[in-house]
């Protein structure tokens, strides 16, 4: 009689690489996908889309920077405190 468990009857432990592979397969990778070079129309449209989105983001950043630099520099905590004290003063006057 064979003593102990035989190798064929034992269950193999799931290796860490198998768990990693399952986790990687469950979630898609982030980022832009590669377009096959034989689809020239798709490649051109993707390049155009990339250029246009870069220009749009650049103009938005310039507008935000211009809007931020035009006003007086303030610390938001102080602005919030001033707003709350003004409300307290108006409530006190009404009573």
Phi and psi in radians as a Rosetta constraint file:
Dihedral C 1 N 2 CA 2 C 2 CIRCULARHARMONIC -1.450 0.35
Dihedral N 2 CA 2 C 2 N 3 CIRCULARHARMONIC 2.309 0.35
Dihedral C 2 N 3 CA 3 C 3 CIRCULARHARMONIC -1.733 0.35
Dihedral N 3 CA 3 C 3 N 4 CIRCULARHARMONIC 2.409 0.35
Dihedral C 3 N 4 CA 4 C 4 CIRCULARHARMONIC 1.494 0.35
Dihedral N 4 CA 4 C 4 N 5 CIRCULARHARMONIC 3.126 0.35
Dihedral C 4 N 5 CA 5 C 5 CIRCULARHARMONIC -1.395 0.35
Dihedral N 5 CA 5 C 5 N 6 CIRCULARHARMONIC 2.493 0.35
Dihedral C 5 N 6 CA 6 C 6 CIRCULARHARMONIC -1.492 0.35
Dihedral N 6 CA 6 C 6 N 7 CIRCULARHARMONIC 2.723 0.35
Dihedral C 6 N 7 CA 7 C 7 CIRCULARHARMONIC -1.140 0.35
Dihedral N 7 CA 7 C 7 N 8 CIRCULARHARMONIC -0.585 0.35
Dihedral C 7 N 8 CA 8 C 8 CIRCULARHARMONIC -1.233 0.35
Dihedral N 8 CA 8 C 8 N 9 CIRCULARHARMONIC -0.425 0.35
Dihedral C 8 N 9 CA 9 C 9 CIRCULARHARMONIC -1.595 0.35
Dihedral N 9 CA 9 C 9 N 10 CIRCULARHARMONIC -0.230 0.35
Dihedral C 9 N 10 CA 10 C 10 CIRCULARHARMONIC -1.383 0.35
Dihedral N 10 CA 10 C 10 N 11 CIRCULARHARMONIC 2.505 0.35
Dihedral C 10 N 11 CA 11 C 11 CIRCULARHARMONIC -1.500 0.35
Dihedral N 11 CA 11 C 11 N 12 CIRCULARHARMONIC 2.375 0.35
Dihedral C 11 N 12 CA 12 C 12 CIRCULARHARMONIC -1.324 0.35
Dihedral N 12 CA 12 C 12 N 13 CIRCULARHARMONIC 2.428 0.35
Dihedral C 12 N 13 CA 13 C 13 CIRCULARHARMONIC -1.273 0.35
Dihedral N 13 CA 13 C 13 N 14 CIRCULARHARMONIC 2.433 0.35
Dihedral C 13 N 14 CA 14 C 14 CIRCULARHARMONIC -1.214 0.35
Dihedral N 14 CA 14 C 14 N 15 CIRCULARHARMONIC 2.183 0.35
Dihedral C 14 N 15 CA 15 C 15 CIRCULARHARMONIC -1.345 0.35
Dihedral N 15 CA 15 C 15 N 16 CIRCULARHARMONIC 2.830 0.35
Dihedral C 15 N 16 CA 16 C 16 CIRCULARHARMONIC -1.168 0.35
Dihedral N 16 CA 16 C 16 N 17 CIRCULARHARMONIC -0.539 0.35
Dihedral C 16 N 17 CA 17 C 17 CIRCULARHARMONIC -1.193 0.35
Dihedral N 17 CA 17 C 17 N 18 CIRCULARHARMONIC -0.577 0.35
Dihedral C 17 N 18 CA 18 C 18 CIRCULARHARMONIC -1.185 0.35
Dihedral N 18 CA 18 C 18 N 19 CIRCULARHARMONIC -0.696 0.35
Dihedral C 18 N 19 CA 19 C 19 CIRCULARHARMONIC -1.151 0.35
Dihedral N 19 CA 19 C 19 N 20 CIRCULARHARMONIC -0.699 0.35
Dihedral C 19 N 20 CA 20 C 20 CIRCULARHARMONIC -1.136 0.35
Dihedral N 20 CA 20 C 20 N 21 CIRCULARHARMONIC -0.713 0.35
Dihedral C 20 N 21 CA 21 C 21 CIRCULARHARMONIC -1.142 0.35
Dihedral N 21 CA 21 C 21 N 22 CIRCULARHARMONIC -0.690 0.35
Dihedral C 21 N 22 CA 22 C 22 CIRCULARHARMONIC -1.156 0.35
Dihedral N 22 CA 22 C 22 N 23 CIRCULARHARMONIC -0.709 0.35
Dihedral C 22 N 23 CA 23 C 23 CIRCULARHARMONIC -1.161 0.35
Dihedral N 23 CA 23 C 23 N 24 CIRCULARHARMONIC -0.726 0.35
Dihedral C 23 N 24 CA 24 C 24 CIRCULARHARMONIC -1.154 0.35
Dihedral N 24 CA 24 C 24 N 25 CIRCULARHARMONIC -0.620 0.35
Dihedral C 24 N 25 CA 25 C 25 CIRCULARHARMONIC -1.304 0.35
Dihedral N 25 CA 25 C 25 N 26 CIRCULARHARMONIC -0.435 0.35
Dihedral C 25 N 26 CA 26 C 26 CIRCULARHARMONIC -1.298 0.35
Dihedral N 26 CA 26 C 26 N 27 CIRCULARHARMONIC -0.510 0.35
Dihedral C 26 N 27 CA 27 C 27 CIRCULARHARMONIC -2.021 0.35
Dihedral N 27 CA 27 C 27 N 28 CIRCULARHARMONIC 2.304 0.35
Dihedral C 27 N 28 CA 28 C 28 CIRCULARHARMONIC -1.256 0.35
Dihedral N 28 CA 28 C 28 N 29 CIRCULARHARMONIC 2.672 0.35
Dihedral C 28 N 29 CA 29 C 29 CIRCULARHARMONIC -1.296 0.35
Dihedral N 29 CA 29 C 29 N 30 CIRCULARHARMONIC 2.583 0.35
Dihedral C 29 N 30 CA 30 C 30 CIRCULARHARMONIC -1.422 0.35
Dihedral N 30 CA 30 C 30 N 31 CIRCULARHARMONIC 2.733 0.35
Dihedral C 30 N 31 CA 31 C 31 CIRCULARHARMONIC 1.935 0.35
Dihedral N 31 CA 31 C 31 N 32 CIRCULARHARMONIC 2.970 0.35
Dihedral C 31 N 32 CA 32 C 32 CIRCULARHARMONIC -1.305 0.35
Dihedral N 32 CA 32 C 32 N 33 CIRCULARHARMONIC 2.489 0.35
Dihedral C 32 N 33 CA 33 C 33 CIRCULARHARMONIC -1.511 0.35
Dihedral N 33 CA 33 C 33 N 34 CIRCULARHARMONIC 2.680 0.35
Dihedral C 33 N 34 CA 34 C 34 CIRCULARHARMONIC -1.393 0.35
Dihedral N 34 CA 34 C 34 N 35 CIRCULARHARMONIC 2.366 0.35
Dihedral C 34 N 35 CA 35 C 35 CIRCULARHARMONIC -1.762 0.35
Dihedral N 35 CA 35 C 35 N 36 CIRCULARHARMONIC 2.314 0.35
Dihedral C 35 N 36 CA 36 C 36 CIRCULARHARMONIC -1.068 0.35
Dihedral N 36 CA 36 C 36 N 37 CIRCULARHARMONIC 2.369 0.35
Dihedral C 36 N 37 CA 37 C 37 CIRCULARHARMONIC -1.148 0.35
Dihedral N 37 CA 37 C 37 N 38 CIRCULARHARMONIC -0.308 0.35
Dihedral C 37 N 38 CA 38 C 38 CIRCULARHARMONIC -1.314 0.35
Dihedral N 38 CA 38 C 38 N 39 CIRCULARHARMONIC -0.244 0.35
Dihedral C 38 N 39 CA 39 C 39 CIRCULARHARMONIC -1.689 0.35
Dihedral N 39 CA 39 C 39 N 40 CIRCULARHARMONIC 1.416 0.35
Dihedral C 39 N 40 CA 40 C 40 CIRCULARHARMONIC -1.144 0.35
Dihedral N 40 CA 40 C 40 N 41 CIRCULARHARMONIC -0.623 0.35
Dihedral C 40 N 41 CA 41 C 41 CIRCULARHARMONIC -1.137 0.35
Dihedral N 41 CA 41 C 41 N 42 CIRCULARHARMONIC -0.710 0.35
Dihedral C 41 N 42 CA 42 C 42 CIRCULARHARMONIC -1.187 0.35
Dihedral N 42 CA 42 C 42 N 43 CIRCULARHARMONIC -0.660 0.35
Dihedral C 42 N 43 CA 43 C 43 CIRCULARHARMONIC -1.131 0.35
Dihedral N 43 CA 43 C 43 N 44 CIRCULARHARMONIC -0.761 0.35
Dihedral C 43 N 44 CA 44 C 44 CIRCULARHARMONIC -1.146 0.35
Dihedral N 44 CA 44 C 44 N 45 CIRCULARHARMONIC -0.755 0.35
Dihedral C 44 N 45 CA 45 C 45 CIRCULARHARMONIC -1.166 0.35
Dihedral N 45 CA 45 C 45 N 46 CIRCULARHARMONIC -0.612 0.35
Dihedral C 45 N 46 CA 46 C 46 CIRCULARHARMONIC -1.176 0.35
Dihedral N 46 CA 46 C 46 N 47 CIRCULARHARMONIC -0.692 0.35
Dihedral C 46 N 47 CA 47 C 47 CIRCULARHARMONIC -1.140 0.35
Dihedral N 47 CA 47 C 47 N 48 CIRCULARHARMONIC -0.722 0.35
Dihedral C 47 N 48 CA 48 C 48 CIRCULARHARMONIC -1.129 0.35
Dihedral N 48 CA 48 C 48 N 49 CIRCULARHARMONIC -0.754 0.35
Dihedral C 48 N 49 CA 49 C 49 CIRCULARHARMONIC -1.077 0.35
Dihedral N 49 CA 49 C 49 N 50 CIRCULARHARMONIC -0.695 0.35
Dihedral C 49 N 50 CA 50 C 50 CIRCULARHARMONIC -1.125 0.35
Dihedral N 50 CA 50 C 50 N 51 CIRCULARHARMONIC -0.759 0.35
Dihedral C 50 N 51 CA 51 C 51 CIRCULARHARMONIC -1.129 0.35
Dihedral N 51 CA 51 C 51 N 52 CIRCULARHARMONIC -0.784 0.35
Dihedral C 51 N 52 CA 52 C 52 CIRCULARHARMONIC -1.141 0.35
Dihedral N 52 CA 52 C 52 N 53 CIRCULARHARMONIC -0.738 0.35
Dihedral C 52 N 53 CA 53 C 53 CIRCULARHARMONIC -1.158 0.35
Dihedral N 53 CA 53 C 53 N 54 CIRCULARHARMONIC -0.605 0.35
Dihedral C 53 N 54 CA 54 C 54 CIRCULARHARMONIC -1.148 0.35
Dihedral N 54 CA 54 C 54 N 55 CIRCULARHARMONIC -0.718 0.35
Dihedral C 54 N 55 CA 55 C 55 CIRCULARHARMONIC -1.145 0.35
Dihedral N 55 CA 55 C 55 N 56 CIRCULARHARMONIC -0.731 0.35
Dihedral C 55 N 56 CA 56 C 56 CIRCULARHARMONIC -1.106 0.35
Dihedral N 56 CA 56 C 56 N 57 CIRCULARHARMONIC -0.810 0.35
Dihedral C 56 N 57 CA 57 C 57 CIRCULARHARMONIC -1.119 0.35
Dihedral N 57 CA 57 C 57 N 58 CIRCULARHARMONIC -0.655 0.35
Dihedral C 57 N 58 CA 58 C 58 CIRCULARHARMONIC -1.113 0.35
Dihedral N 58 CA 58 C 58 N 59 CIRCULARHARMONIC -0.755 0.35
Dihedral C 58 N 59 CA 59 C 59 CIRCULARHARMONIC -1.190 0.35
Dihedral N 59 CA 59 C 59 N 60 CIRCULARHARMONIC -0.641 0.35
Dihedral C 59 N 60 CA 60 C 60 CIRCULARHARMONIC -1.112 0.35
Dihedral N 60 CA 60 C 60 N 61 CIRCULARHARMONIC -0.754 0.35
Dihedral C 60 N 61 CA 61 C 61 CIRCULARHARMONIC -1.113 0.35
Dihedral N 61 CA 61 C 61 N 62 CIRCULARHARMONIC -0.678 0.35
Dihedral C 61 N 62 CA 62 C 62 CIRCULARHARMONIC -1.121 0.35
Dihedral N 62 CA 62 C 62 N 63 CIRCULARHARMONIC -0.721 0.35
Dihedral C 62 N 63 CA 63 C 63 CIRCULARHARMONIC -1.136 0.35
Dihedral N 63 CA 63 C 63 N 64 CIRCULARHARMONIC -0.733 0.35
Dihedral C 63 N 64 CA 64 C 64 CIRCULARHARMONIC -1.146 0.35
Dihedral N 64 CA 64 C 64 N 65 CIRCULARHARMONIC -0.727 0.35
Dihedral C 64 N 65 CA 65 C 65 CIRCULARHARMONIC -1.133 0.35
Dihedral N 65 CA 65 C 65 N 66 CIRCULARHARMONIC -0.694 0.35
Dihedral C 65 N 66 CA 66 C 66 CIRCULARHARMONIC -1.162 0.35
Dihedral N 66 CA 66 C 66 N 67 CIRCULARHARMONIC -0.712 0.35
Dihedral C 66 N 67 CA 67 C 67 CIRCULARHARMONIC -1.173 0.35
Dihedral N 67 CA 67 C 67 N 68 CIRCULARHARMONIC -0.649 0.35
Dihedral C 67 N 68 CA 68 C 68 CIRCULARHARMONIC -1.273 0.35
Dihedral N 68 CA 68 C 68 N 69 CIRCULARHARMONIC -0.612 0.35
Dihedral C 68 N 69 CA 69 C 69 CIRCULARHARMONIC -1.450 0.35
Dihedral N 69 CA 69 C 69 N 70 CIRCULARHARMONIC -0.283 0.35
Dihedral C 69 N 70 CA 70 C 70 CIRCULARHARMONIC -1.302 0.35
Dihedral N 70 CA 70 C 70 N 71 CIRCULARHARMONIC -0.528 0.35
Dihedral C 70 N 71 CA 71 C 71 CIRCULARHARMONIC -1.581 0.35
Dihedral N 71 CA 71 C 71 N 72 CIRCULARHARMONIC 3.100 0.35
Dihedral C 71 N 72 CA 72 C 72 CIRCULARHARMONIC -1.281 0.35
Dihedral N 72 CA 72 C 72 N 73 CIRCULARHARMONIC 2.468 0.35
Dihedral C 72 N 73 CA 73 C 73 CIRCULARHARMONIC -1.287 0.35
Dihedral N 73 CA 73 C 73 N 74 CIRCULARHARMONIC 2.220 0.35
Dihedral C 73 N 74 CA 74 C 74 CIRCULARHARMONIC -2.355 0.35
Dihedral N 74 CA 74 C 74 N 75 CIRCULARHARMONIC 2.775 0.35
Dihedral C 74 N 75 CA 75 C 75 CIRCULARHARMONIC -1.761 0.35
Dihedral N 75 CA 75 C 75 N 76 CIRCULARHARMONIC 2.249 0.35
Dihedral C 75 N 76 CA 76 C 76 CIRCULARHARMONIC -1.083 0.35
Dihedral N 76 CA 76 C 76 N 77 CIRCULARHARMONIC -0.563 0.35
Dihedral C 76 N 77 CA 77 C 77 CIRCULARHARMONIC -1.093 0.35
Dihedral N 77 CA 77 C 77 N 78 CIRCULARHARMONIC -0.761 0.35
Dihedral C 77 N 78 CA 78 C 78 CIRCULARHARMONIC -1.153 0.35
Dihedral N 78 CA 78 C 78 N 79 CIRCULARHARMONIC -0.664 0.35
Dihedral C 78 N 79 CA 79 C 79 CIRCULARHARMONIC -1.120 0.35
Dihedral N 79 CA 79 C 79 N 80 CIRCULARHARMONIC -0.731 0.35
Dihedral C 79 N 80 CA 80 C 80 CIRCULARHARMONIC -1.140 0.35
Dihedral N 80 CA 80 C 80 N 81 CIRCULARHARMONIC -0.687 0.35
Dihedral C 80 N 81 CA 81 C 81 CIRCULARHARMONIC -1.155 0.35
Dihedral N 81 CA 81 C 81 N 82 CIRCULARHARMONIC -0.701 0.35
Dihedral C 81 N 82 CA 82 C 82 CIRCULARHARMONIC -1.117 0.35
Dihedral N 82 CA 82 C 82 N 83 CIRCULARHARMONIC -0.693 0.35
Dihedral C 82 N 83 CA 83 C 83 CIRCULARHARMONIC -1.120 0.35
Dihedral N 83 CA 83 C 83 N 84 CIRCULARHARMONIC -0.689 0.35
Dihedral C 83 N 84 CA 84 C 84 CIRCULARHARMONIC -1.247 0.35
Dihedral N 84 CA 84 C 84 N 85 CIRCULARHARMONIC -0.614 0.35
Dihedral C 84 N 85 CA 85 C 85 CIRCULARHARMONIC -1.223 0.35
Dihedral N 85 CA 85 C 85 N 86 CIRCULARHARMONIC -0.600 0.35
Dihedral C 85 N 86 CA 86 C 86 CIRCULARHARMONIC -1.124 0.35
Dihedral N 86 CA 86 C 86 N 87 CIRCULARHARMONIC -0.709 0.35
Dihedral C 86 N 87 CA 87 C 87 CIRCULARHARMONIC -1.148 0.35
Dihedral N 87 CA 87 C 87 N 88 CIRCULARHARMONIC -0.701 0.35
Dihedral C 87 N 88 CA 88 C 88 CIRCULARHARMONIC -1.105 0.35
Dihedral N 88 CA 88 C 88 N 89 CIRCULARHARMONIC -0.683 0.35
Dihedral C 88 N 89 CA 89 C 89 CIRCULARHARMONIC -1.152 0.35
Dihedral N 89 CA 89 C 89 N 90 CIRCULARHARMONIC -0.721 0.35
Dihedral C 89 N 90 CA 90 C 90 CIRCULARHARMONIC -1.198 0.35
Dihedral N 90 CA 90 C 90 N 91 CIRCULARHARMONIC -0.621 0.35
Dihedral C 90 N 91 CA 91 C 91 CIRCULARHARMONIC -1.156 0.35
Dihedral N 91 CA 91 C 91 N 92 CIRCULARHARMONIC -0.681 0.35
Dihedral C 91 N 92 CA 92 C 92 CIRCULARHARMONIC -1.180 0.35
Dihedral N 92 CA 92 C 92 N 93 CIRCULARHARMONIC -0.636 0.35
Dihedral C 92 N 93 CA 93 C 93 CIRCULARHARMONIC -1.205 0.35
Dihedral N 93 CA 93 C 93 N 94 CIRCULARHARMONIC -0.616 0.35
Dihedral C 93 N 94 CA 94 C 94 CIRCULARHARMONIC -1.202 0.35
Dihedral N 94 CA 94 C 94 N 95 CIRCULARHARMONIC -0.536 0.35
